[in-house]
Protein backbone atom coordinates (compact mmCIF):
# COMPACT_ATOMS: atom_id res chain seq x y z
CA UNK A 1 0.00 0.00 0.00
CA UNK A 2 2.81 2.40 0.80
CA UNK A 3 4.43 1.87 -2.58
CA UNK A 4 1.09 2.58 -4.27
CA UNK A 5 0.81 5.89 -2.46
CA UNK A 6 4.41 6.94 -2.91
CA UNK A 7 5.01 6.00 -6.54
CA UNK A 8 5.42 8.76 -9.08
CA UNK A 9 3.29 6.98 -11.66
CA UNK A 10 -0.14 8.57 -12.08
CA UNK A 11 -3.19 6.50 -11.19
CA UNK A 12 -4.65 7.33 -14.60
CA UNK A 13 -2.19 6.65 -17.41
CA UNK A 14 -4.07 8.66 -20.04
CA UNK A 15 -4.67 12.35 -19.37
CA UNK A 16 -8.07 14.01 -19.62
CA UNK A 17 -11.65 12.92 -19.09
CA UNK A 18 -11.41 9.94 -21.46
CA UNK A 19 -8.54 8.42 -19.50
CA UNK A 20 -10.30 8.94 -16.19
CA UNK A 21 -13.49 7.42 -17.59
CA UNK A 22 -11.60 4.36 -18.84
CA UNK A 23 -9.90 3.88 -15.48
CA UNK A 24 -13.17 4.16 -13.58
CA UNK A 25 -14.94 1.87 -16.05
CA UNK A 26 -12.24 -0.76 -15.53
CA UNK A 27 -12.74 -0.61 -11.76
CA UNK A 28 -16.53 -0.96 -11.82
CA UNK A 29 -16.71 -4.78 -11.90
CA UNK A 30 -14.79 -4.93 -8.61
CA UNK A 31 -17.15 -2.67 -6.66
CA UNK A 32 -20.18 -3.76 -4.70
CA UNK A 33 -21.61 -0.43 -3.54
CA UNK A 34 -23.78 0.38 -6.56
CA UNK A 35 -26.80 -1.66 -7.52
CA UNK A 36 -27.12 -3.15 -10.99
CA UNK A 37 -29.66 -0.43 -11.84
CA UNK A 38 -27.17 2.26 -10.77
CA UNK A 39 -24.27 0.66 -12.63
CA UNK A 40 -26.05 0.59 -16.01
CA UNK A 41 -26.35 4.38 -16.56
CA UNK A 42 -22.91 4.99 -15.05
CA UNK A 43 -21.39 2.42 -17.40
CA UNK A 44 -23.14 4.03 -20.38
CA UNK A 45 -21.92 7.51 -19.40
CA UNK A 46 -18.35 6.29 -18.90
CA UNK A 47 -18.44 4.53 -22.28
CA UNK A 48 -19.52 7.80 -23.92
CA UNK A 49 -16.81 9.78 -22.16
CA UNK A 50 -14.11 7.31 -23.07
CA UNK A 51 -14.97 7.25 -26.78
Phi, psi and omega per residue, in radians:
X1 nan -0.704 -3.125
X2 -1.103 -0.732 3.138
X3 -1.148 -0.557 3.089
X4 -1.141 -0.689 -3.121
X5 -1.360 -0.466 -3.037
X6 -1.791 -0.023 3.132
X7 -1.263 2.690 -3.140
X8 -1.579 -0.082 3.112
X9 -1.305 2.348 3.115
X10 -1.206 2.647 3.113
X11 -1.156 -0.586 3.117
X12 -1.894 2.048 -3.077
X13 -1.244 -0.571 -3.094
X14 -1.812 2.240 -3.096
X15 -1.285 2.715 3.053
X16 1.609 3.097 -3.097
X17 -1.090 -0.626 -3.119
X18 -1.112 -0.738 3.122
X19 -1.144 -0.733 3.104
X20 -1.128 -0.703 3.124
X21 -1.113 -0.732 3.124
X22 -1.120 -0.723 -3.140
X23 -1.141 -0.749 3.125
X24 -1.182 -0.700 3.120
X25 -1.067 -0.683 3.135
X26 -1.182 -0.489 -3.116
X27 -1.496 -0.265 -3.065
X28 -1.021 -0.745 -3.111
X29 -1.060 -0.393 -3.102
X30 -1.519 -0.130 -3.090
X31 -1.603 2.751 3.109
X32 -2.353 0.323 -3.111
X33 -1.524 -0.697 -3.102
X34 -1.524 2.521 3.063
X35 -1.332 2.922 3.105
X36 -1.037 -0.707 3.127
X37 -1.123 -0.567 3.106
X38 -1.360 -0.593 -3.119
X39 -1.192 -0.614 -3.069
X40 -1.034 -0.928 3.128
X41 -1.164 -0.631 3.120
X42 -1.083 -0.754 3.112
X43 -1.076 -0.749 3.123
X44 -1.101 -0.765 3.137
X45 -1.122 -0.730 3.140
X46 -1.174 -0.639 3.072
X47 -1.087 -0.725 3.126
X48 -1.137 -0.756 -3.132
X49 -1.167 -0.562 -3.074
X50 -1.493 -0.102 -3.130
X51 -1.268 nan nan
